[in-house]
Amino acid sequence: MIEVNLLPGGKKRTARRRRGLSLSLPDVSGLPRDPYILGAVAAGIVSIGLMAWLFLGVRSDMEEAQVQLEAAVQDSVRYADLIQRTSALTARRDSIAARVAIIQDIDAGRYVWPHILDELARALPDYTWMTAITQLQSEPLQIQVTGQAGSIFAITNFMEAIESSEFLRGVSLQRTEQEVQNQGTPDEQIVYGFDLEVTFEPPPLEDLETVPLFESNAGQAAAAAPDTASTR
């Protein structure tokens, strides 16, 4: 369409074409101007950087895990040696404990026979004597006392005295018979032979009275020192 300006001095109005909003990228030589290509390139660069960062992070974690593994191996070796030493000490302790138990058992029975002999000798009445003492069994300790007496009453008194002991119990008469002593001599006489069975039983510890084998140095010094108060 042709427009004619009929007014003098008027300016020709030029037609303007409205255009939509558009974005333009700077012109850089050597680079494509397509935004999709540039986006793809940028995404690739970011992906490569992310993979590099992940790789370095995984590598750092692997190095740290390797260090921890080496430390764990060293601790395992150290603990294995410690466990071996502990096992050896435990075995040694058990061996010592077993030996101590044996020693305690032996020590506990050290005074059994002295007690038995002392109690039998204490209970022995007049005109009665023992000829043999035999162990019958060990648990409980049971013995047989063989002897001779001048009368049946002496045997009865002997049995009663044994029963009153704190270490002996269960007295039973197994045999009694007349025997000729010093037969065919002027000293020939009739006696009564007997066999008694007796069981040993130690009394409770609270019923026993113990005394020290040795006095303390302080006690000896006090006993040896003169009594100055009494001399004044």
C-alpha positions in Angstrom: 0.0 0.0 0.0 1.3 3.4 -1.0 0.9 6.3 1.4 1.1 10.0 0.2 1.9 12.8 2.6 -0.4 15.7 1.6 0.7 18.0 4.4 3.6 20.3 3.6 6.7 20.0 5.7 5.4 16.7 7.1 7.6 13.8 7.6 7.0 10.5 6.2 5.8 8.1 8.8 7.6 4.9 8.5 5.9 1.8 9.3 7.3 -0.1 12.2 7.0 -3.8 12.6 6.6 -5.1 16.1 8.8 -7.8 16.9 8.7 -10.3 19.8 11.3 -10.4 22.6 14.3 -12.4 21.6 17.6 -13.3 23.2 20.9 -13.1 21.5 24.2 -14.6 22.6 27.4 -12.7 22.2 29.2 -13.5 19.1 32.3 -15.5 20.1 34.3 -16.7 17.2 34.8 -20.5 17.1 31.8 -21.3 19.4 28.4 -22.4 18.2 25.6 -20.0 18.9 22.9 -22.6 19.4 21.7 -22.5 23.0 20.9 -26.2 23.1 24.4 -27.1 22.1 25.9 -24.8 24.6 23.6 -26.3 27.3 24.7 -29.8 26.4 28.4 -28.7 26.6 27.8 -27.1 29.9 26.0 -30.1 31.2 28.9 -32.3 30.1 31.4 -30.1 31.8 29.4 -30.1 35.0 29.1 -33.9 34.7 32.8 -34.4 34.3 33.5 -32.1 37.3 30.9 -34.0 39.4 32.5 -37.4 38.4 35.9 -36.0 39.2 34.7 -34.8 42.6 33.1 -38.2 43.3 36.2 -40.0 42.2 38.4 -38.0 44.5 36.0 -38.4 47.4 35.8 -42.2 46.9 39.6 -42.3 46.6 39.9 -40.4 49.8 37.5 -42.8 51.5 39.5 -45.8 50.2 42.7 -44.3 51.6 41.1 -43.7 54.9 39.6 -47.2 54.9 43.1 -48.6 54.1 44.6 -46.7 57.0 41.9 -48.0 59.3 42.4 -51.5 58.0 46.1 -51.4 58.7 45.5 -50.0 62.2 43.0 -52.8 62.8 45.5 -55.4 61.6 48.1 -54.0 64.0 45.6 -54.0 66.8 44.7 -57.5 66.0 48.3 -58.6 66.1 48.8 -56.8 69.4 45.6 -58.2 70.9 46.5 -61.7 69.7 49.8 -61.5 71.6 48.0 -60.1 74.6 45.4 -62.9 74.5 48.2 -65.5 74.2 49.9 -64.0 77.3 46.7 -63.8 79.2 45.9 -67.5 78.4 49.4 -68.5 79.5 49.0 -66.5 82.8 45.5 -68.1 83.3 46.9 -71.6 82.8 49.7 -70.8 85.2 47.3 -69.4 87.7 45.1 -72.6 87.4 48.1 -74.8 87.9 49.2 -72.8 90.9 45.7 -72.9 92.3 45.6 -76.7 91.9 48.9 -77.1 93.7 47.8 -74.8 96.5 44.6 -76.9 96.8 46.7 -80.1 97.1 49.0 -78.4 99.7 45.9 -77.2 101.6 44.5 -80.7 101.6 47.7 -82.2 102.8 48.1 -79.4 105.5 44.5 -79.9 106.6 45.2 -83.6 107.3 48.5 -83.0 108.9 47.2 -83.0 112.4 44.6 -85.7 112.0 46.6 -88.6 113.4 48.2 -86.6 116.2 44.6 -85.7 117.3 43.6 -89.3 117.1 46.6 -90.6 119.1 46.2 -87.8 121.6 42.5 -88.4 122.2 43.0 -92.2 122.5 45.8 -91.7 124.9 43.8 -89.2 126.9 40.8 -91.7 127.1 42.9 -94.7 128.0 41.9 -95.8 131.6 44.1 -97.7 134.1 44.9 -101.3 133.4 44.2 -100.9 129.7 46.7 -100.7 126.8 46.6 -100.5 123.1 48.5 -103.0 120.9 47.5 -101.8 117.4 45.7 -99.0 115.5 44.6 -99.7 111.9 43.0 -97.5 109.4 39.9 -99.1 107.9 38.8 -96.4 105.5 39.7 -92.8 104.6 36.4 -91.0 103.9 35.2 -90.7 106.6 38.4 -91.7 108.4 37.6 -94.9 110.4 40.1 -96.8 112.5 40.3 -100.0 114.5 41.8 -100.0 118.0 43.1 -103.3 119.2 44.1 -103.7 122.8 43.9 -105.5 126.1 42.3 -104.6 129.4 42.3 -106.1 132.9 38.5 -106.2 133.1 35.3 -105.7 131.1 34.7 -102.5 133.1 38.0 -101.0 131.9 36.9 -101.6 128.2 33.5 -99.9 129.0 35.3 -96.9 130.6 37.6 -96.7 127.6 34.6 -96.6 125.2 32.8 -93.9 127.2 35.9 -91.7 127.3 36.4 -92.0 123.6 32.8 -91.0 123.0 33.3 -87.8 125.1 36.1 -86.7 122.8 35.5 -83.8 120.3 37.3 -85.6 117.5 36.1 -89.2 117.8 32.6 -90.7 117.5 30.8 -93.8 116.6 32.7 -96.2 119.0 31.6 -99.8 118.5 32.9 -103.0 120.1 33.8 -105.5 117.5 35.5 -108.2 119.6 36.1 -109.1 123.2 37.6 -112.3 124.5 39.7 -113.6 127.3 43.4 -114.0 126.5 46.2 -115.5 128.6 49.1 -113.3 129.0 52.6 -114.6 129.9 51.3 -118.2 129.6 53.5 -120.8 131.4 55.3 -118.3 133.5 54.8 -117.1 137.1 53.4 -113.9 135.8 50.6 -115.7 133.9 47.3 -113.8 134.0 43.9 -113.6 132.3 43.2 -110.3 130.3 40.5 -109.3 127.9 41.4 -108.6 124.3 39.2 -106.2 122.4 38.7 -104.5 119.0 37.0 -101.1 118.7 36.0 -99.3 115.6 36.2 -95.5 115.9 35.3 -92.7 113.4 37.3 -89.4 113.2 35.3 -86.2 112.9 36.8 -82.8 113.4 34.7 -80.4 115.4 33.5 -77.0 114.1 36.2 -74.3 114.0 34.3 -72.1 116.4 34.6 -74.9 119.0 38.4 -75.0 118.8 40.7 -72.8 120.7 43.9 -72.0 118.8 47.1 -70.4 120.1 50.0 -68.8 118.1 53.1 -71.0 117.8 55.3 -68.0 118.4 54.8 -64.9 120.5 55.2 -61.5 118.9 58.3 -59.5 119.5 56.3 -56.9 121.3 54.9 -59.6 123.6 58.4 -61.0 124.3 59.8 -57.6 125.0 56.9 -56.8 127.4 57.4 -60.1 129.2 61.2 -59.6 129.4 61.0 -55.9 130.6 61.0 -55.5 134.4 57.9 -54.1 136.1 59.1 -50.7 137.2 55.7 -49.8 138.7 55.9 -52.7 141.2 59.4 -51.9 142.3 58.6 -48.4 143.4 
